[in-house]
């Protein structure tokens, strides 16, 4: 299934979500133009984001609990998160 199906995202609730975060049509157009840049830089941005997440005590404890529950290592979890 697609991510939209998995998270039950459709045009109606997407419009509600955009309204909630105050994302207007002009913002959507700008983000669409930035999509190629985002694809080129996603891995670096994700790595830097998780560098912080995995160095912050409360999130490290959360991740450790997730690993224990799922039977995976922190390295496996991080690889999964960065890839997502």
HTML snippet that shows the backbone in 3Dmol.js (N, CA, C, O; Angstrom):
<script src="https://3Dmol.org/build/3Dmol-min.js"></script>
<div id="view" style="width:600px;height:400px;position:relative"></div>
<script>
const pdb = `
ATOM      1  N   UNK A   1       0.835  -1.195   0.000  1.00  0.00           N
ATOM      2  CA  UNK A   1       0.000   0.000   0.000  1.00  0.00           C
ATOM      3  C   UNK A   1       0.878   1.256   0.000  1.00  0.00           C
ATOM      4  O   UNK A   1       2.060   1.201   0.339  1.00  0.00           O
ATOM      5  N   UNK A   2       0.296   2.357  -0.375  1.00  0.00           N
ATOM      6  CA  UNK A   2       1.034   3.607  -0.402  1.00  0.00           C
ATOM      7  C   UNK A   2       1.023   4.248   0.985  1.00  0.00           C
ATOM      8  O   UNK A   2       0.226   3.877   1.847  1.00  0.00           O
ATOM      9  N   UNK A   3       1.916   5.210   1.186  1.00  0.00           N
ATOM     10  CA  UNK A   3       1.937   5.929   2.469  1.00  0.00           C
ATOM     11  C   UNK A   3       0.613   6.650   2.702  1.00  0.00           C
ATOM     12  O   UNK A   3       0.138   6.724   3.835  1.00  0.00           O
ATOM     13  N   UNK A   4       0.021   7.176   1.643  1.00  0.00           N
ATOM     14  CA  UNK A   4      -1.269   7.859   1.801  1.00  0.00           C
ATOM     15  C   UNK A   4      -2.331   6.892   2.308  1.00  0.00           C
ATOM     16  O   UNK A   4      -3.138   7.241   3.170  1.00  0.00           O
ATOM     17  N   UNK A   5      -2.327   5.673   1.771  1.00  0.00           N
ATOM     18  CA  UNK A   5      -3.278   4.667   2.253  1.00  0.00           C
ATOM     19  C   UNK A   5      -2.971   4.280   3.690  1.00  0.00           C
ATOM     20  O   UNK A   5      -3.873   4.174   4.522  1.00  0.00           O
ATOM     21  N   UNK A   6      -1.691   4.069   3.975  1.00  0.00           N
ATOM     22  CA  UNK A   6      -1.283   3.658   5.316  1.00  0.00           C
ATOM     23  C   UNK A   6      -1.718   4.676   6.365  1.00  0.00           C
ATOM     24  O   UNK A   6      -2.239   4.308   7.418  1.00  0.00           O
ATOM     25  N   UNK A   7      -1.501   5.961   6.072  1.00  0.00           N
ATOM     26  CA  UNK A   7      -1.836   7.010   7.036  1.00  0.00           C
ATOM     27  C   UNK A   7      -3.192   7.643   6.770  1.00  0.00           C
ATOM     28  O   UNK A   7      -3.545   8.653   7.378  1.00  0.00           O
ATOM     29  N   UNK A   8      -3.952   7.042   5.854  1.00  0.00           N
ATOM     30  CA  UNK A   8      -5.311   7.495   5.528  1.00  0.00           C
ATOM     31  C   UNK A   8      -5.350   8.982   5.164  1.00  0.00           C
ATOM     32  O   UNK A   8      -6.202   9.731   5.643  1.00  0.00           O
ATOM     33  N   UNK A   9      -4.425   9.384   4.322  1.00  0.00           N
ATOM     34  CA  UNK A   9      -4.373  10.774   3.877  1.00  0.00           C
ATOM     35  C   UNK A   9      -5.156  10.887   2.578  1.00  0.00           C
ATOM     36  O   UNK A   9      -4.896  10.168   1.613  1.00  0.00           O
ATOM     37  N   UNK A  10      -6.107  11.791   2.571  1.00  0.00           N
ATOM     38  CA  UNK A  10      -6.874  12.064   1.362  1.00  0.00           C
ATOM     39  C   UNK A  10      -6.931  13.582   1.165  1.00  0.00           C
ATOM     40  O   UNK A  10      -6.423  14.339   1.993  1.00  0.00           O
ATOM     41  N   UNK A  11      -7.544  14.015   0.081  1.00  0.00           N
ATOM     42  CA  UNK A  11      -7.553  15.454  -0.220  1.00  0.00           C
ATOM     43  C   UNK A  11      -8.220  16.267   0.882  1.00  0.00           C
ATOM     44  O   UNK A  11      -7.755  17.357   1.215  1.00  0.00           O
ATOM     45  N   UNK A  12      -9.292  15.753   1.442  1.00  0.00           N
ATOM     46  CA  UNK A  12     -10.012  16.511   2.477  1.00  0.00           C
ATOM     47  C   UNK A  12      -9.167  16.699   3.740  1.00  0.00           C
ATOM     48  O   UNK A  12      -9.018  17.822   4.224  1.00  0.00           O
ATOM     49  N   UNK A  13      -8.608  15.594   4.282  1.00  0.00           N
ATOM     50  CA  UNK A  13      -7.847  15.772   5.520  1.00  0.00           C
ATOM     51  C   UNK A  13      -6.479  16.399   5.240  1.00  0.00           C
ATOM     52  O   UNK A  13      -5.887  16.998   6.138  1.00  0.00           O
ATOM     53  N   UNK A  14      -5.974  16.274   4.024  1.00  0.00           N
ATOM     54  CA  UNK A  14      -4.743  16.973   3.666  1.00  0.00           C
ATOM     55  C   UNK A  14      -4.977  18.482   3.685  1.00  0.00           C
ATOM     56  O   UNK A  14      -4.127  19.242   4.150  1.00  0.00           O
ATOM     57  N   UNK A  15      -6.113  18.902   3.186  1.00  0.00           N
ATOM     58  CA  UNK A  15      -6.463  20.324   3.232  1.00  0.00           C
ATOM     59  C   UNK A  15      -6.568  20.802   4.684  1.00  0.00           C
ATOM     60  O   UNK A  15      -6.112  21.899   5.007  1.00  0.00           O
ATOM     61  N   UNK A  16      -7.153  20.005   5.540  1.00  0.00           N
ATOM     62  CA  UNK A  16      -7.235  20.346   6.964  1.00  0.00           C
ATOM     63  C   UNK A  16      -5.854  20.435   7.601  1.00  0.00           C
ATOM     64  O   UNK A  16      -5.589  21.341   8.391  1.00  0.00           O
ATOM     65  N   UNK A  17      -4.973  19.498   7.260  1.00  0.00           N
ATOM     66  CA  UNK A  17      -3.613  19.503   7.809  1.00  0.00           C
ATOM     67  C   UNK A  17      -2.857  20.748   7.348  1.00  0.00           C
ATOM     68  O   UNK A  17      -2.157  21.389   8.133  1.00  0.00           O
ATOM     69  N   UNK A  18      -3.009  21.082   6.059  1.00  0.00           N
ATOM     70  CA  UNK A  18      -2.343  22.279   5.541  1.00  0.00           C
ATOM     71  C   UNK A  18      -2.854  23.530   6.254  1.00  0.00           C
ATOM     72  O   UNK A  18      -2.077  24.430   6.572  1.00  0.00           O
ATOM     73  N   UNK A  19      -4.147  23.581   6.502  1.00  0.00           N
ATOM     74  CA  UNK A  19      -4.716  24.720   7.221  1.00  0.00           C
ATOM     75  C   UNK A  19      -4.186  24.811   8.637  1.00  0.00           C
ATOM     76  O   UNK A  19      -3.903  25.901   9.135  1.00  0.00           O
ATOM     77  N   UNK A  20      -4.054  23.670   9.281  1.00  0.00           N
ATOM     78  CA  UNK A  20      -3.573  23.645  10.663  1.00  0.00           C
ATOM     79  C   UNK A  20      -2.162  24.202  10.768  1.00  0.00           C
ATOM     80  O   UNK A  20      -1.860  24.954  11.694  1.00  0.00           O
ATOM     81  N   UNK A  21      -1.294  23.840   9.826  1.00  0.00           N
ATOM     82  CA  UNK A  21       0.086  24.326   9.875  1.00  0.00           C
ATOM     83  C   UNK A  21       0.259  25.614   9.073  1.00  0.00           C
ATOM     84  O   UNK A  21       1.377  26.076   8.845  1.00  0.00           O
ATOM     85  N   UNK A  22      -0.859  26.176   8.655  1.00  0.00           N
ATOM     86  CA  UNK A  22      -0.886  27.446   7.910  1.00  0.00           C
ATOM     87  C   UNK A  22      -0.051  27.369   6.634  1.00  0.00           C
ATOM     88  O   UNK A  22       0.743  28.261   6.338  1.00  0.00           O
ATOM     89  N   UNK A  23      -0.245  26.295   5.897  1.00  0.00           N
ATOM     90  CA  UNK A  23       0.458  26.063   4.644  1.00  0.00           C
ATOM     91  C   UNK A  23      -0.489  26.400   3.498  1.00  0.00           C
ATOM     92  O   UNK A  23      -1.404  25.635   3.191  1.00  0.00           O
ATOM     93  N   UNK A  24      -0.263  27.533   2.879  1.00  0.00           N
ATOM     94  CA  UNK A  24      -1.129  27.989   1.795  1.00  0.00           C
ATOM     95  C   UNK A  24      -0.656  27.505   0.434  1.00  0.00           C
ATOM     96  O   UNK A  24       0.380  26.852   0.311  1.00  0.00           O
ATOM     97  N   UNK A  25      -1.439  27.839  -0.585  1.00  0.00           N
ATOM     98  CA  UNK A  25      -1.120  27.417  -1.946  1.00  0.00           C
ATOM     99  C   UNK A  25       0.236  27.936  -2.407  1.00  0.00           C
ATOM    100  O   UNK A  25       0.979  27.210  -3.068  1.00  0.00           O
ATOM    101  N   UNK A  26       0.568  29.171  -2.072  1.00  0.00           N
ATOM    102  CA  UNK A  26       1.871  29.700  -2.488  1.00  0.00           C
ATOM    103  C   UNK A  26       3.010  28.944  -1.798  1.00  0.00           C
ATOM    104  O   UNK A  26       4.066  28.729  -2.393  1.00  0.00           O
ATOM    105  N   UNK A  27       2.790  28.543  -0.541  1.00  0.00           N
ATOM    106  CA  UNK A  27       3.796  27.738   0.165  1.00  0.00           C
ATOM    107  C   UNK A  27       3.979  26.383  -0.517  1.00  0.00           C
ATOM    108  O   UNK A  27       5.102  25.901  -0.665  1.00  0.00           O
ATOM    109  N   UNK A  28       2.875  25.778  -0.927  1.00  0.00           N
ATOM    110  CA  UNK A  28       2.928  24.481  -1.595  1.00  0.00           C
ATOM    111  C   UNK A  28       3.710  24.605  -2.907  1.00  0.00           C
ATOM    112  O   UNK A  28       4.501  23.724  -3.242  1.00  0.00           O
ATOM    113  N   UNK A  29       3.492  25.687  -3.642  1.00  0.00           N
ATOM    114  CA  UNK A  29       4.234  25.901  -4.898  1.00  0.00           C
ATOM    115  C   UNK A  29       5.733  26.043  -4.636  1.00  0.00           C
ATOM    116  O   UNK A  29       6.548  25.476  -5.364  1.00  0.00           O
ATOM    117  N   UNK A  30       6.096  26.799  -3.596  1.00  0.00           N
ATOM    118  CA  UNK A  30       7.513  26.961  -3.260  1.00  0.00           C
ATOM    119  C   UNK A  30       8.122  25.612  -2.882  1.00  0.00           C
ATOM    120  O   UNK A  30       9.212  25.270  -3.340  1.00  0.00           O
ATOM    121  N   UNK A  31       7.424  24.852  -2.054  1.00  0.00           N
ATOM    122  CA  UNK A  31       7.936  23.541  -1.640  1.00  0.00           C
ATOM    123  C   UNK A  31       8.066  22.595  -2.832  1.00  0.00           C
ATOM    124  O   UNK A  31       9.010  21.807  -2.895  1.00  0.00           O
ATOM    125  N   UNK A  32       7.140  22.665  -3.764  1.00  0.00           N
ATOM    126  CA  UNK A  32       7.222  21.822  -4.966  1.00  0.00           C
ATOM    127  C   UNK A  32       8.474  22.166  -5.772  1.00  0.00           C
ATOM    128  O   UNK A  32       9.141  21.274  -6.296  1.00  0.00           O
ATOM    129  N   UNK A  33       8.792  23.457  -5.869  1.00  0.00           N
ATOM    130  CA  UNK A  33      10.002  23.863  -6.592  1.00  0.00           C
ATOM    131  C   UNK A  33      11.265  23.406  -5.864  1.00  0.00           C
ATOM    132  O   UNK A  33      12.295  23.171  -6.496  1.00  0.00           O
ATOM    133  N   UNK A  34      11.189  23.281  -4.537  1.00  0.00           N
ATOM    134  CA  UNK A  34      12.348  22.863  -3.745  1.00  0.00           C
ATOM    135  C   UNK A  34      12.513  21.349  -3.669  1.00  0.00           C
ATOM    136  O   UNK A  34      13.517  20.867  -3.145  1.00  0.00           O
ATOM    137  N   UNK A  35      11.554  20.599  -4.180  1.00  0.00           N
ATOM    138  CA  UNK A  35      11.598  19.138  -4.079  1.00  0.00           C
ATOM    139  C   UNK A  35      12.889  18.541  -4.640  1.00  0.00           C
ATOM    140  O   UNK A  35      13.460  17.663  -3.993  1.00  0.00           O
ATOM    141  N   UNK A  36      13.382  18.969  -5.813  1.00  0.00           N
ATOM    142  CA  UNK A  36      14.646  18.391  -6.300  1.00  0.00           C
ATOM    143  C   UNK A  36      15.807  18.639  -5.332  1.00  0.00           C
ATOM    144  O   UNK A  36      16.624  17.747  -5.102  1.00  0.00           O
ATOM    145  N   UNK A  37      15.882  19.837  -4.770  1.00  0.00           N
ATOM    146  CA  UNK A  37      16.925  20.140  -3.785  1.00  0.00           C
ATOM    147  C   UNK A  37      16.771  19.230  -2.567  1.00  0.00           C
ATOM    148  O   UNK A  37      17.756  18.693  -2.060  1.00  0.00           O
ATOM    149  N   UNK A  38      15.542  19.062  -2.102  1.00  0.00           N
ATOM    150  CA  UNK A  38      15.292  18.225  -0.919  1.00  0.00           C
ATOM    151  C   UNK A  38      15.725  16.781  -1.172  1.00  0.00           C
ATOM    152  O   UNK A  38      16.323  16.147  -0.303  1.00  0.00           O
ATOM    153  N   UNK A  39      15.421  16.264  -2.365  1.00  0.00           N
ATOM    154  CA  UNK A  39      15.839  14.892  -2.686  1.00  0.00           C
ATOM    155  C   UNK A  39      17.361  14.765  -2.690  1.00  0.00           C
ATOM    156  O   UNK A  39      17.905  13.776  -2.198  1.00  0.00           O
ATOM    157  N   UNK A  40      18.040  15.756  -3.242  1.00  0.00           N
ATOM    158  CA  UNK A  40      19.516  15.709  -3.287  1.00  0.00           C
ATOM    159  C   UNK A  40      20.136  15.796  -1.899  1.00  0.00           C
ATOM    160  O   UNK A  40      21.210  15.237  -1.676  1.00  0.00           O
ATOM    161  N   UNK A  41      19.497  16.473  -0.974  1.00  0.00           N
ATOM    162  CA  UNK A  41      20.079  16.742   0.343  1.00  0.00           C
ATOM    163  C   UNK A  41      19.448  15.964   1.484  1.00  0.00           C
ATOM    164  O   UNK A  41      19.847  16.137   2.636  1.00  0.00           O
ATOM    165  N   UNK A  42      18.487  15.122   1.198  1.00  0.00           N
ATOM    166  CA  UNK A  42      17.741  14.420   2.250  1.00  0.00           C
ATOM    167  C   UNK A  42      18.636  13.572   3.142  1.00  0.00           C
ATOM    168  O   UNK A  42      18.472  13.573   4.363  1.00  0.00           O
ATOM    169  N   UNK A  43      19.574  12.852   2.551  1.00  0.00           N
ATOM    170  CA  UNK A  43      20.426  11.966   3.365  1.00  0.00           C
ATOM    171  C   UNK A  43      21.257  12.772   4.354  1.00  0.00           C
ATOM    172  O   UNK A  43      21.376  12.390   5.518  1.00  0.00           O
ATOM    173  N   UNK A  44      21.835  13.887   3.901  1.00  0.00           N
ATOM    174  CA  UNK A  44      22.654  14.713   4.790  1.00  0.00           C
ATOM    175  C   UNK A  44      21.794  15.350   5.880  1.00  0.00           C
ATOM    176  O   UNK A  44      22.189  15.383   7.045  1.00  0.00           O
ATOM    177  N   UNK A  45      20.633  15.848   5.508  1.00  0.00           N
ATOM    178  CA  UNK A  45      19.737  16.478   6.483  1.00  0.00           C
ATOM    179  C   UNK A  45      19.296  15.448   7.519  1.00  0.00           C
ATOM    180  O   UNK A  45      19.282  15.730   8.717  1.00  0.00           O
ATOM    181  N   UNK A  46      18.938  14.255   7.052  1.00  0.00           N
ATOM    182  CA  UNK A  46      18.511  13.196   7.966  1.00  0.00           C
ATOM    183  C   UNK A  46      19.634  12.812   8.918  1.00  0.00           C
ATOM    184  O   UNK A  46      19.412  12.656  10.118  1.00  0.00           O
ATOM    185  N   UNK A  47      20.852  12.659   8.373  1.00  0.00           N
ATOM    186  CA  UNK A  47      22.003  12.295   9.216  1.00  0.00           C
ATOM    187  C   UNK A  47      22.239  13.347  10.289  1.00  0.00           C
ATOM    188  O   UNK A  47      22.441  13.004  11.454  1.00  0.00           O
ATOM    189  N   UNK A  48      22.218  14.630   9.913  1.00  0.00           N
ATOM    190  CA  UNK A  48      22.444  15.698  10.888  1.00  0.00           C
ATOM    191  C   UNK A  48      21.314  15.748  11.922  1.00  0.00           C
ATOM    192  O   UNK A  48      21.565  15.972  13.106  1.00  0.00           O
ATOM    193  N   UNK A  49      20.088  15.542  11.480  1.00  0.00           N
ATOM    194  CA  UNK A  49      18.954  15.528  12.401  1.00  0.00           C
ATOM    195  C   UNK A  49      19.129  14.411  13.438  1.00  0.00           C
ATOM    196  O   UNK A  49      18.953  14.637  14.635  1.00  0.00           O
ATOM    197  N   UNK A  50      19.477  13.208  12.971  1.00  0.00           N
ATOM    198  CA  UNK A  50      19.626  12.094  13.900  1.00  0.00           C
ATOM    199  C   UNK A  50      20.924  12.162  14.699  1.00  0.00           C
ATOM    200  O   UNK A  50      21.012  11.554  15.766  1.00  0.00           O
ATOM    201  N   UNK A  51      21.926  12.878  14.218  1.00  0.00           N
ATOM    202  CA  UNK A  51      23.100  13.143  15.067  1.00  0.00           C
ATOM    203  C   UNK A  51      22.630  13.824  16.351  1.00  0.00           C
ATOM    204  O   UNK A  51      23.061  13.469  17.449  1.00  0.00           O
ATOM    205  N   UNK A  52      21.751  14.796  16.199  1.00  0.00           N
ATOM    206  CA  UNK A  52      21.230  15.495  17.370  1.00  0.00           C
ATOM    207  C   UNK A  52      20.326  14.576  18.195  1.00  0.00           C
ATOM    208  O   UNK A  52      20.480  14.489  19.413  1.00  0.00           O
ATOM    209  N   UNK A  53      19.387  13.895  17.541  1.00  0.00           N
ATOM    210  CA  UNK A  53      18.447  13.035  18.257  1.00  0.00           C
ATOM    211  C   UNK A  53      19.173  11.966  19.077  1.00  0.00           C
ATOM    212  O   UNK A  53      18.770  11.659  20.199  1.00  0.00           O
ATOM    213  N   UNK A  54      20.236  11.406  18.517  1.00  0.00           N
ATOM    214  CA  UNK A  54      20.957  10.337  19.203  1.00  0.00           C
ATOM    215  C   UNK A  54      21.990  10.865  20.190  1.00  0.00           C
ATOM    216  O   UNK A  54      22.716  10.082  20.803  1.00  0.00           O
ATOM    217  N   UNK A  55      22.063  12.174  20.350  1.00  0.00           N
ATOM    218  CA  UNK A  55      22.955  12.748  21.363  1.00  0.00           C
ATOM    219  C   UNK A  55      22.161  13.410  22.494  1.00  0.00           C
ATOM    220  O   UNK A  55      22.751  13.877  23.469  1.00  0.00           O
ATOM    221  N   UNK A  56      20.848  13.453  22.376  1.00  0.00           N
ATOM    222  CA  UNK A  56      19.975  14.106  23.356  1.00  0.00           C
ATOM    223  C   UNK A  56      19.400  13.045  24.288  1.00  0.00           C
ATOM    224  O   UNK A  56      18.659  12.164  23.854  1.00  0.00           O
ATOM    225  N   UNK A  57      19.744  13.134  25.561  1.00  0.00           N
ATOM    226  CA  UNK A  57      19.396  12.117  26.553  1.00  0.00           C
ATOM    227  C   UNK A  57      17.977  11.584  26.502  1.00  0.00           C
ATOM    228  O   UNK A  57      17.796  10.369  26.425  1.00  0.00           O
ATOM    229  N   UNK A  58      16.950  12.449  26.543  1.00  0.00           N
ATOM    230  CA  UNK A  58      15.584  11.922  26.543  1.00  0.00           C
ATOM    231  C   UNK A  58      15.241  11.109  25.299  1.00  0.00           C
ATOM    232  O   UNK A  58      14.559  10.089  25.401  1.00  0.00           O
ATOM    233  N   UNK A  59      15.701  11.544  24.127  1.00  0.00           N
ATOM    234  CA  UNK A  59      15.387  10.762  22.935  1.00  0.00           C
ATOM    235  C   UNK A  59      16.219   9.487  22.887  1.00  0.00           C
ATOM    236  O   UNK A  59      15.746   8.466  22.386  1.00  0.00           O
ATOM    237  N   UNK A  60      17.444   9.523  23.395  1.00  0.00           N
ATOM    238  CA  UNK A  60      18.253   8.297  23.454  1.00  0.00           C
ATOM    239  C   UNK A  60      17.536   7.258  24.309  1.00  0.00           C
ATOM    240  O   UNK A  60      17.468   6.088  23.934  1.00  0.00           O
ATOM    241  N   UNK A  61      17.005   7.674  25.445  1.00  0.00           N
ATOM    242  CA  UNK A  61      16.281   6.732  26.309  1.00  0.00           C
ATOM    243  C   UNK A  61      15.039   6.185  25.602  1.00  0.00           C
ATOM    244  O   UNK A  61      14.731   4.998  25.714  1.00  0.00           O
ATOM    245  N   UNK A  62      14.337   7.039  24.884  1.00  0.00           N
ATOM    246  CA  UNK A  62      13.174   6.592  24.111  1.00  0.00           C
ATOM    247  C   UNK A  62      13.611   5.570  23.059  1.00  0.00           C
ATOM    248  O   UNK A  62      12.984   4.521  22.910  1.00  0.00           O
ATOM    249  N   UNK A  63      14.692   5.881  22.331  1.00  0.00           N
ATOM    250  CA  UNK A  63      15.182   4.968  21.297  1.00  0.00           C
ATOM    251  C   UNK A  63      15.634   3.643  21.912  1.00  0.00           C
ATOM    252  O   UNK A  63      15.395   2.581  21.337  1.00  0.00           O
ATOM    253  N   UNK A  64      16.282   3.698  23.068  1.00  0.00           N
ATOM    254  CA  UNK A  64      16.717   2.466  23.733  1.00  0.00           C
ATOM    255  C   UNK A  64      15.517   1.591  24.085  1.00  0.00           C
ATOM    256  O   UNK A  64      15.562   0.372  23.922  1.00  0.00           O
ATOM    257  N   UNK A  65      14.460   2.211  24.562  1.00  0.00           N
ATOM    258  CA  UNK A  65      13.245   1.458  24.900  1.00  0.00           C
ATOM    259  C   UNK A  65      12.632   0.850  23.642  1.00  0.00           C
ATOM    260  O   UNK A  65      12.156  -0.285  23.664  1.00  0.00           O
ATOM    261  N   UNK A  66      12.644   1.605  22.551  1.00  0.00           N
ATOM    262  CA  UNK A  66      12.119   1.079  21.284  1.00  0.00           C
ATOM    263  C   UNK A  66      12.933  -0.120  20.820  1.00  0.00           C
ATOM    264  O   UNK A  66      12.378  -1.127  20.382  1.00  0.00           O
ATOM    265  N   UNK A  67      14.252  -0.002  20.919  1.00  0.00           N
ATOM    266  CA  UNK A  67      15.133  -1.101  20.508  1.00  0.00           C
ATOM    267  C   UNK A  67      14.866  -2.348  21.353  1.00  0.00           C
ATOM    268  O   UNK A  67      14.788  -3.455  20.821  1.00  0.00           O
ATOM    269  N   UNK A  68      14.730  -2.169  22.647  1.00  0.00           N
ATOM    270  CA  UNK A  68      14.468  -3.308  23.531  1.00  0.00           C
ATOM    271  C   UNK A  68      13.141  -3.965  23.161  1.00  0.00           C
ATOM    272  O   UNK A  68      13.030  -5.191  23.137  1.00  0.00           O
ATOM    273  N   UNK A  69      12.143  -3.144  22.875  1.00  0.00           N
ATOM    274  CA  UNK A  69      10.819  -3.669  22.538  1.00  0.00           C
ATOM    275  C   UNK A  69      10.827  -4.395  21.199  1.00  0.00           C
ATOM    276  O   UNK A  69      10.133  -5.398  21.030  1.00  0.00           O
ATOM    277  N   UNK A  70      11.611  -3.893  20.246  1.00  0.00           N
ATOM    278  CA  UNK A  70      11.616  -4.461  18.899  1.00  0.00           C
ATOM    279  C   UNK A  70      12.750  -5.449  18.660  1.00  0.00           C
ATOM    280  O   UNK A  70      12.819  -6.067  17.598  1.00  0.00           O
ATOM    281  N   UNK A  71      13.648  -5.603  19.648  1.00  0.00           N
ATOM    282  CA  UNK A  71      14.747  -6.535  19.500  1.00  0.00           C
ATOM    283  C   UNK A  71      15.750  -6.127  18.430  1.00  0.00           C
ATOM    284  O   UNK A  71      16.203  -6.952  17.636  1.00  0.00           O
ATOM    285  N   UNK A  72      16.088  -4.850  18.423  1.00  0.00           N
ATOM    286  CA  UNK A  72      17.064  -4.365  17.445  1.00  0.00           C
ATOM    287  C   UNK A  72      18.113  -3.524  18.141  1.00  0.00           C
ATOM    288  O   UNK A  72      17.918  -3.084  19.274  1.00  0.00           O
ATOM    289  N   UNK A  73      19.220  -3.305  17.464  1.00  0.00           N
ATOM    290  CA  UNK A  73      20.281  -2.477  18.022  1.00  0.00           C
ATOM    291  C   UNK A  73      20.010  -1.013  17.721  1.00  0.00           C
ATOM    292  O   UNK A  73      19.180  -0.683  16.874  1.00  0.00           O
ATOM    293  N   UNK A  74      20.714  -0.147  18.420  1.00  0.00           N
ATOM    294  CA  UNK A  74      20.597   1.291  18.146  1.00  0.00           C
ATOM    295  C   UNK A  74      21.055   1.593  16.725  1.00  0.00           C
ATOM    296  O   UNK A  74      20.463   2.434  16.049  1.00  0.00           O
ATOM    297  N   UNK A  75      22.098   0.918  16.270  1.00  0.00           N
ATOM    298  CA  UNK A  75      22.590   1.136  14.901  1.00  0.00           C
ATOM    299  C   UNK A  75      21.525   0.753  13.875  1.00  0.00           C
ATOM    300  O   UNK A  75      21.335   1.454  12.881  1.00  0.00           O
ATOM    301  N   UNK A  76      20.835  -0.357  14.115  1.00  0.00           N
ATOM    302  CA  UNK A  76      19.767  -0.769  13.203  1.00  0.00           C
ATOM    303  C   UNK A  76      18.627   0.240  13.206  1.00  0.00           C
ATOM    304  O   UNK A  76      18.090   0.582  12.152  1.00  0.00           O
ATOM    305  N   UNK A  77      18.259   0.714  14.395  1.00  0.00           N
ATOM    306  CA  UNK A  77      17.191   1.696  14.490  1.00  0.00           C
ATOM    307  C   UNK A  77      17.571   2.972  13.763  1.00  0.00           C
ATOM    308  O   UNK A  77      16.777   3.525  13.002  1.00  0.00           O
ATOM    309  N   UNK A  78      18.770   3.430  14.000  1.00  0.00           N
ATOM    310  CA  UNK A  78      19.199   4.672  13.349  1.00  0.00           C
ATOM    311  C   UNK A  78      19.211   4.510  11.831  1.00  0.00           C
ATOM    312  O   UNK A  78      18.761   5.400  11.110  1.00  0.00           O
ATOM    313  N   UNK A  79      19.714   3.400  11.351  1.00  0.00           N
ATOM    314  CA  UNK A  79      19.728   3.160   9.896  1.00  0.00           C
ATOM    315  C   UNK A  79      18.301   3.206   9.344  1.00  0.00           C
ATOM    316  O   UNK A  79      18.049   3.802   8.296  1.00  0.00           O
ATOM    317  N   UNK A  80      17.382   2.575  10.055  1.00  0.00           N
ATOM    318  CA  UNK A  80      15.984   2.569   9.634  1.00  0.00           C
ATOM    319  C   UNK A  80      15.407   3.996   9.627  1.00  0.00           C
ATOM    320  O   UNK A  80      14.771   4.409   8.657  1.00  0.00           O
ATOM    321  N   UNK A  81      15.631   4.730  10.701  1.00  0.00           N
ATOM    322  CA  UNK A  81      15.099   6.085  10.805  1.00  0.00           C
ATOM    323  C   UNK A  81      15.668   7.004   9.724  1.00  0.00           C
ATOM    324  O   UNK A  81      14.927   7.749   9.083  1.00  0.00           O
ATOM    325  N   UNK A  82      16.963   6.948   9.528  1.00  0.00           N
ATOM    326  CA  UNK A  82      17.579   7.804   8.511  1.00  0.00           C
ATOM    327  C   UNK A  82      17.075   7.457   7.124  1.00  0.00           C
ATOM    328  O   UNK A  82      16.887   8.342   6.289  1.00  0.00           O
ATOM    329  N   UNK A  83      16.857   6.189   6.875  1.00  0.00           N
ATOM    330  CA  UNK A  83      16.358   5.770   5.566  1.00  0.00           C
ATOM    331  C   UNK A  83      14.927   6.183   5.309  1.00  0.00           C
ATOM    332  O   UNK A  83      14.530   6.451   4.175  1.00  0.00           O
ATOM    333  N   UNK A  84      14.162   6.228   6.385  1.00  0.00           N
ATOM    334  CA  UNK A  84      12.753   6.609   6.230  1.00  0.00           C
ATOM    335  C   UNK A  84      12.637   8.062   5.851  1.00  0.00           C
ATOM    336  O   UNK A  84      11.529   8.568   5.676  1.00  0.00           O
TER     337      UNK A  84
END
`;
const viewer = $3Dmol.createViewer("view");
viewer.addModel(pdb, "pdb");
viewer.setStyle({}, {cartoon: {color: "spectrum"}});
viewer.zoomTo();
viewer.render();
</script>
